[in-house]
């Protein structure tokens, strides 16, 4: 009988967002492949250190759901229990630290933690490159293996990861046929730059309407800056709502203008629903769209350029648009995502205790080390 395959998943965040969506996808995909998965919260509700150590000892692999608090606990518990630790890196770390004004001490601490991990898994090459810029400082000793596993295209709610606080809305249900509804889903926070979407809308003809799903610290600024557009019925601020396939399919395109992204699930969910995603040319979206749908990328990060990209995308013939979506879906299959994780974690579990941190470097799925 094969040995049990047990994972301890260390988590921090709760609620909605891309990290929660991907965690749900990973858990369900691995469970379908015979893995037993236990969750351990590392902030609110965290059990005693003794209980954490016991949970770690029962598992064969420890997986940190993101590269901050869960990573600290995964590496520490891995060292205490003699278990390998895997850290999932979602966003572009260098940009996140720069935006937060992180000190040199914080950067040193993170480099130290990551170098003691058994494996680092990045959600995109963009995140891998950004991690490499952080890891380049200091002494290059004890480098872990690093690989890239892209987030998959999935319908929203596939992993039951979204909030159920409100019912889905129907965008422009009674609108004339020439109305062009656009959508945005995300936190109304500085790194998402949602206020720029108001300027984008002002550069578009009057038939374009924008539906914003999400809440956050910039809601008040959005309401103030978009007052006239709200009065005209062109801007709709829906707040936090349940997101379904019908949400996306009510729109002609989704739009992104983030300061940075790792590999955004909003864009991937939109593609799953057959709806293109238009974005400013941040590296993650260049990585996703650059070879198959370059016309959906703005020429620069200005609202005017984003408005031009929206019109360029929606001017495409339906068959051209659908062909691009089909190719993007095929490159981001859930089965590929699930199998890559399964194979990597199996290799981590099967490592003998004496092997070093470089043992996974020969894996064909592994990317360039930072």
PANUPA-413344 format. One line per field, with one value per residue (C-alpha): residue number from 0; residue in one letter; x, y, z. Coordinates in steps of 0.1 Angstrom, whole numbers, plus 5000, padded with zeros to 4 digits. Layout:
N
num <- [NUM,...]
residu <- [A,...]
east <- [X,...]
north <- [Y,...]
up <- [Z,...]
This chain:
370
num <- [0,1,2,3,4,5,6,7,8,9,10,11,12,13,14,15,16,17,18,19,20,21,22,23,24,25,26,27,28,29,30,31,32,33,34,35,36,37,38,39,40,41,42,43,44,45,46,47,48,49,50,51,52,53,54,55,56,57,58,59,60,61,62,63,64,65,66,67,68,69,70,71,72,73,74,75,76,77,78,79,80,81,82,83,84,85,86,87,88,89,90,91,92,93,94,95,96,97,98,99,100,101,102,103,104,105,106,107,108,109,110,111,112,113,114,115,116,117,118,119,120,121,122,123,124,125,126,127,128,129,130,131,132,133,134,135,136,137,138,139,140,141,142,143,144,145,146,147,148,149,150,151,152,153,154,155,156,157,158,159,160,161,162,163,164,165,166,167,168,169,170,171,172,173,174,175,176,177,178,179,180,181,182,183,184,185,186,187,188,189,190,191,192,193,194,195,196,197,198,199,200,201,202,203,204,205,206,207,208,209,210,211,212,213,214,215,216,217,218,219,220,221,222,223,224,225,226,227,228,229,230,231,232,233,234,235,236,237,238,239,240,241,242,243,244,245,246,247,248,249,250,251,252,253,254,255,256,257,258,259,260,261,262,263,264,265,266,267,268,269,270,271,272,273,274,275,276,277,278,279,280,281,282,283,284,285,286,287,288,289,290,291,292,293,294,295,296,297,298,299,300,301,302,303,304,305,306,307,308,309,310,311,312,313,314,315,316,317,318,319,320,321,322,323,324,325,326,327,328,329,330,331,332,333,334,335,336,337,338,339,340,341,342,343,344,345,346,347,348,349,350,351,352,353,354,355,356,357,358,359,360,361,362,363,364,365,366,367,368,369]
residu <- [X,X,X,X,X,X,X,X,X,X,X,X,X,X,X,X,X,X,X,X,X,X,X,X,X,X,X,X,X,X,X,X,X,X,X,X,X,X,X,X,X,X,X,X,X,X,X,X,X,X,X,X,X,X,X,X,X,X,X,X,X,X,X,X,X,X,X,X,X,X,X,X,X,X,X,X,X,X,X,X,X,X,X,X,X,X,X,X,X,X,X,X,X,X,X,X,X,X,X,X,X,X,X,X,X,X,X,X,X,X,X,X,X,X,X,X,X,X,X,X,X,X,X,X,X,X,X,X,X,X,X,X,X,X,X,X,X,X,X,X,X,X,X,X,X,X,X,X,X,X,X,X,X,X,X,X,X,X,X,X,X,X,X,X,X,X,X,X,X,X,X,X,X,X,X,X,X,X,X,X,X,X,X,X,X,X,X,X,X,X,X,X,X,X,X,X,X,X,X,X,X,X,X,X,X,X,X,X,X,X,X,X,X,X,X,X,X,X,X,X,X,X,X,X,X,X,X,X,X,X,X,X,X,X,X,X,X,X,X,X,X,X,X,X,X,X,X,X,X,X,X,X,X,X,X,X,X,X,X,X,X,X,X,X,X,X,X,X,X,X,X,X,X,X,X,X,X,X,X,X,X,X,X,X,X,X,X,X,X,X,X,X,X,X,X,X,X,X,X,X,X,X,X,X,X,X,X,X,X,X,X,X,X,X,X,X,X,X,X,X,X,X,X,X,X,X,X,X,X,X,X,X,X,X,X,X,X,X,X,X,X,X,X,X,X,X,X,X,X,X,X,X,X,X,X,X,X,X,X,X,X,X,X,X,X,X,X,X,X,X]
east <- [5000,5014,5023,4996,5000,4991,4995,4994,4982,4991,4967,4963,4938,4901,4872,4874,4903,4926,4947,4916,4903,4936,4938,4904,4914,4946,4928,4901,4925,4948,4920,4908,4942,4942,4959,4947,4947,4946,4944,4962,4955,4986,4969,4934,4925,4961,4965,4994,5029,5027,4995,5011,5041,5019,5000,5032,5045,5013,5019,5044,5046,5039,5025,5024,4994,5014,5049,5044,5031,5022,5058,5073,5053,5058,5096,5098,5075,5093,5126,5111,5093,5118,5092,5098,5082,5068,5060,5035,5045,5015,5023,5055,5074,5098,5069,5049,5078,5085,5049,5049,5082,5097,5130,5163,5158,5124,5140,5169,5144,5124,5155,5165,5131,5128,5163,5153,5122,5124,5107,5092,5063,5055,5022,5038,5072,5065,5064,5094,5115,5104,5113,5147,5153,5146,5167,5197,5208,5229,5249,5238,5238,5213,5192,5159,5145,5120,5094,5065,5030,5006,4971,4944,4914,4883,4847,4841,4830,4845,4862,4834,4859,4837,4816,4778,4770,4748,4731,4746,4733,4722,4742,4723,4695,4671,4698,4697,4716,4743,4753,4788,4790,4825,4834,4860,4862,4887,4896,4892,4928,4958,4976,4945,4943,4905,4901,4920,4890,4869,4893,4893,4855,4856,4878,4852,4820,4788,4775,4802,4793,4815,4804,4827,4823,4843,4848,4878,4894,4890,4852,4847,4871,4855,4821,4834,4854,4827,4797,4787,4792,4770,4743,4745,4741,4775,4793,4779,4796,4780,4802,4811,4789,4789,4806,4793,4797,4766,4785,4812,4789,4769,4799,4816,4851,4867,4894,4925,4948,4967,5000,5012,4997,5011,4988,4953,4924,4900,4915,4915,4879,4868,4884,4867,4834,4843,4849,4881,4902,4918,4947,4974,5007,5019,5043,5018,4993,5020,5029,4993,4981,5013,5016,4979,4960,4984,4957,4940,4970,4972,5002,5010,4995,4975,4936,4935,4956,4934,4903,4919,4927,4891,4878,4904,4894,4857,4862,4876,4854,4837,4854,4889,4881,4868,4898,4921,4901,4901,4939,4944,4921,4941,4973,4959,4940,4930,4943,4977,4978,4966,4990,5020,5013,5007,5040,5060,5045,5050,5087,5090,5074,5096,5129,5151,5160,5196,5190,5198,5176,5188,5174,5144,5164,5164,5126,5115,5087,5112,5119,5150,5162,5163]
north <- [5000,5034,5058,5084,5117,5144,5182,5208,5240,5271,5300,5336,5354,5350,5364,5371,5376,5358,5341,5325,5314,5297,5281,5266,5253,5238,5221,5206,5195,5177,5161,5147,5131,5114,5140,5145,5182,5199,5236,5256,5293,5312,5344,5345,5312,5298,5269,5265,5259,5223,5217,5233,5210,5180,5189,5194,5160,5143,5158,5148,5183,5218,5243,5281,5297,5329,5342,5363,5350,5315,5313,5322,5294,5268,5272,5273,5243,5225,5229,5218,5188,5177,5182,5199,5233,5248,5285,5298,5332,5349,5386,5403,5406,5434,5457,5448,5456,5488,5500,5492,5510,5479,5484,5467,5446,5433,5424,5406,5387,5376,5364,5344,5327,5318,5304,5278,5267,5235,5248,5281,5280,5312,5319,5335,5342,5378,5369,5346,5374,5398,5373,5370,5407,5404,5373,5388,5408,5395,5362,5338,5307,5279,5287,5267,5253,5276,5268,5285,5271,5295,5301,5284,5295,5286,5298,5320,5301,5268,5263,5279,5307,5337,5356,5350,5383,5395,5383,5387,5417,5420,5447,5469,5444,5469,5489,5496,5472,5497,5501,5487,5475,5470,5455,5457,5432,5438,5456,5494,5498,5519,5490,5483,5520,5519,5557,5556,5537,5569,5588,5559,5561,5598,5590,5566,5574,5579,5544,5528,5520,5507,5483,5482,5452,5454,5476,5491,5523,5541,5537,5573,5587,5567,5581,5616,5615,5597,5617,5631,5597,5580,5607,5599,5562,5554,5544,5518,5511,5479,5472,5437,5412,5375,5370,5344,5336,5357,5387,5386,5376,5408,5427,5431,5432,5434,5460,5461,5490,5478,5491,5455,5420,5385,5366,5380,5356,5383,5381,5343,5340,5365,5343,5313,5331,5339,5376,5394,5413,5446,5458,5483,5467,5455,5425,5399,5408,5410,5374,5363,5381,5392,5365,5356,5388,5417,5441,5438,5455,5493,5510,5526,5530,5561,5561,5573,5544,5520,5535,5530,5494,5488,5501,5481,5449,5454,5463,5428,5403,5379,5349,5365,5374,5339,5322,5342,5333,5296,5296,5314,5289,5260,5274,5277,5245,5235,5200,5213,5234,5205,5179,5202,5208,5170,5161,5186,5178,5141,5147,5169,5142,5115,5133,5115,5134,5138,5156,5193,5222,5219,5184,5195,5216,5189,5189,5199,5220,5241,5276,5297,5302,5337]
up <- [5000,4990,5019,5028,5011,5036,5032,5059,5043,5063,5056,5066,5045,5045,5024,4987,4963,4939,4966,4981,4947,4939,4973,4968,4934,4947,4976,4955,4928,4952,4971,4938,4934,4967,4989,5025,5033,5067,5072,5099,5104,5114,5127,5139,5156,5155,5180,5204,5191,5204,5184,5153,5157,5160,5129,5110,5122,5109,5074,5047,5032,5045,5020,5028,5011,5005,5010,5042,5076,5062,5048,5082,5099,5072,5073,5111,5115,5087,5105,5139,5125,5098,5071,5037,5033,5001,4998,4972,4958,4942,4936,4924,4957,4947,4937,4968,4991,4972,4974,5012,5018,5033,5052,5044,5075,5062,5029,5047,5068,5038,5019,5050,5053,5016,5016,5042,5022,5003,4973,4960,4936,4917,4901,4870,4855,4864,4901,4897,4881,4909,4935,4919,4923,4960,4965,4946,4976,5004,5005,4979,5000,5005,4974,4972,4940,4923,4897,4879,4878,4861,4876,4856,4836,4857,4860,4890,4920,4908,4942,4962,4971,4967,4992,4994,5010,4981,4950,4915,4896,4860,4843,4818,4815,4799,4780,4742,4720,4712,4749,4756,4792,4807,4841,4868,4897,4926,4958,4956,4969,4957,4939,4918,4907,4902,4900,4867,4853,4857,4835,4810,4808,4801,4771,4757,4738,4758,4750,4772,4808,4836,4863,4893,4917,4949,4979,4997,5009,4976,4974,4987,4961,4934,4943,4944,4912,4893,4905,4871,4854,4881,4875,4837,4843,4829,4861,4885,4919,4930,4961,4972,4956,4947,4914,4889,4852,4846,4861,4835,4806,4812,4800,4766,4783,4817,4824,4846,4853,4884,4895,4895,4895,4900,4876,4881,4885,4874,4839,4839,4851,4825,4798,4812,4807,4771,4778,4769,4794,4784,4805,4809,4798,4833,4830,4843,4816,4789,4800,4798,4766,4748,4722,4717,4722,4721,4709,4743,4759,4761,4746,4779,4814,4807,4808,4772,4760,4780,4764,4729,4738,4749,4715,4696,4714,4709,4672,4665,4647,4671,4655,4660,4696,4704,4687,4710,4740,4731,4727,4760,4777,4762,4776,4811,4817,4852,4846,4838,4870,4891,4876,4880,4917,4922,4906,4924,4958,4952,4945,4976,4997,4984,4990,5014,5046,5036,5003,5001,4990,4954,4950,4930,4905,4878,4876,4841,4856,4876,4864,4867,4903,4916]
